[in-house]
Amino acid sequence: MSAEGWVWHSPIADQIVRFWAQSSAGVFSEVGHRAYFKSIELEELTGEAAESANETLAATLGASAQPISHAYHLTAVNSSNESESVFFVQPTSSKELGNLWGYTCNAECTNPLVFMVFRP
């Protein structure tokens, strides 16, 4: 879940966004502490990679791509070696506020889940 003082909210699904270490494949079962993230890496995107993240976000929102100040790719690997990719895009217009847009998607990046990252 998000850090204290921050909210990750999907305006499309109208729900708080959380990323689970437990596999989402199949039926959820009680796993206790056997599901955890064993690595989390964050890299800043530049050039074509940043623009690609921005274009994917804009297309998912049905909007035009906006100028951006930063873009990031977070990769989290769980205890079952499953990888979750999360992209963050900060429009230039939101830089002063610190707000970001984010999305996560499968390997083919079909039907991304878009969310906002902000301080209420």
C-alpha positions as CSV (number, residue, x, y, z in Angstrom):
1,M,0.0,0.0,0.0
2,S,1.0,3.6,-0.2
3,A,3.3,5.3,2.2
4,E,1.8,7.2,5.2
5,G,0.3,10.5,4.1
6,W,-0.2,9.4,0.5
7,V,-3.2,7.9,-1.4
8,W,-3.1,5.7,-4.4
9,H,-6.6,5.9,-5.9
10,S,-8.1,4.6,-9.1
11,P,-10.6,7.1,-10.4
12,I,-11.9,4.7,-13.0
13,A,-12.6,1.9,-10.5
14,D,-13.2,4.3,-7.6
15,Q,-11.1,2.3,-5.2
16,I,-7.8,2.5,-3.3
17,V,-5.0,0.7,-5.1
18,R,-2.9,-1.9,-3.3
19,F,-0.3,-4.4,-4.7
20,W,-0.3,-7.8,-3.2
21,A,2.7,-10.1,-2.8
22,Q,0.4,-13.1,-3.0
23,S,-0.1,-14.4,-6.5
24,S,-3.3,-13.2,-8.1
25,A,-3.6,-16.3,-10.3
26,G,-6.3,-18.7,-9.2
27,V,-8.1,-18.6,-5.9
28,F,-6.7,-16.7,-3.0
29,S,-5.8,-18.9,-0.1
30,E,-4.5,-18.1,3.4
31,V,-0.7,-17.9,3.1
32,G,0.3,-16.1,6.3
33,H,3.8,-14.7,5.9
34,R,4.8,-16.9,3.0
35,A,3.9,-14.2,0.5
36,Y,6.2,-11.2,0.5
37,F,8.1,-9.0,-1.9
38,K,11.7,-10.1,-2.1
39,S,12.9,-7.2,-4.3
40,I,11.6,-3.8,-5.3
41,E,13.5,-1.7,-7.8
42,L,12.7,1.8,-9.0
43,E,14.3,3.3,-12.0
44,E,13.8,6.8,-13.5
45,L,12.8,6.6,-17.2
46,T,14.2,9.0,-19.7
47,G,13.8,9.6,-23.5
48,E,11.7,7.1,-25.4
49,A,11.0,5.0,-22.3
50,A,9.5,8.0,-20.5
51,E,7.5,9.0,-23.5
52,S,6.2,5.5,-24.0
53,A,5.0,5.4,-20.4
54,N,3.3,8.8,-20.9
55,E,1.6,7.7,-24.1
56,T,0.3,4.5,-22.5
57,L,-1.1,6.5,-19.6
58,A,-2.8,9.1,-21.9
59,A,-4.3,6.4,-24.2
60,T,-5.7,4.5,-21.2
61,L,-7.3,7.8,-19.9
62,G,-8.5,8.6,-23.4
63,A,-6.6,11.9,-23.2
64,S,-3.8,13.6,-25.1
65,A,-0.3,13.1,-23.7
66,Q,0.8,16.0,-21.5
67,P,4.3,17.3,-21.0
68,I,6.0,15.4,-18.2
69,S,8.7,16.2,-15.7
70,H,9.5,12.7,-14.5
71,A,8.6,9.1,-15.2
72,Y,9.5,6.0,-13.3
73,H,9.3,2.2,-13.5
74,L,8.9,0.1,-10.4
75,T,9.5,-3.6,-10.5
76,A,8.4,-5.7,-7.5
77,V,9.2,-9.5,-7.4
78,N,7.3,-11.6,-5.0
79,S,8.4,-14.7,-3.1
80,S,7.0,-16.9,-6.0
81,N,9.3,-15.0,-8.5
82,E,6.3,-13.3,-10.1
83,S,7.0,-9.7,-11.3
84,E,4.7,-6.7,-11.0
85,S,5.4,-3.6,-13.1
86,V,4.2,-0.2,-12.0
87,F,4.8,3.0,-14.0
88,F,4.6,6.5,-12.6
89,V,4.3,9.6,-14.7
90,Q,4.4,13.1,-13.3
91,P,2.9,15.8,-15.5
92,T,4.8,19.1,-15.5
93,S,1.6,20.8,-14.4
94,S,1.6,18.6,-11.2
95,K,5.3,18.8,-10.3
96,E,4.8,21.6,-7.7
97,L,2.1,19.6,-5.9
98,G,4.1,16.4,-6.1
99,N,1.1,14.5,-7.6
100,L,1.7,11.6,-10.0
101,W,-0.3,9.3,-12.2
102,G,0.5,5.6,-12.2
103,Y,-0.5,2.5,-14.0
104,T,0.2,-1.2,-13.8
105,C,-0.3,-3.8,-16.4
106,N,0.5,-7.3,-17.5
107,A,3.5,-8.2,-19.8
108,E,1.5,-7.3,-22.9
109,C,0.2,-4.1,-21.2
110,T,-3.4,-4.7,-22.2
111,N,-6.0,-3.0,-20.0
112,P,-3.7,-1.1,-17.6
113,L,-5.1,-0.2,-14.1
114,V,-4.6,3.6,-13.8
115,F,-4.4,5.4,-10.5
116,M,-3.5,8.8,-9.0
117,V,-0.9,9.3,-6.3
118,F,-1.5,12.3,-4.1
119,R,-1.5,13.7,-0.6
120,P,-5.1,14.4,0.6
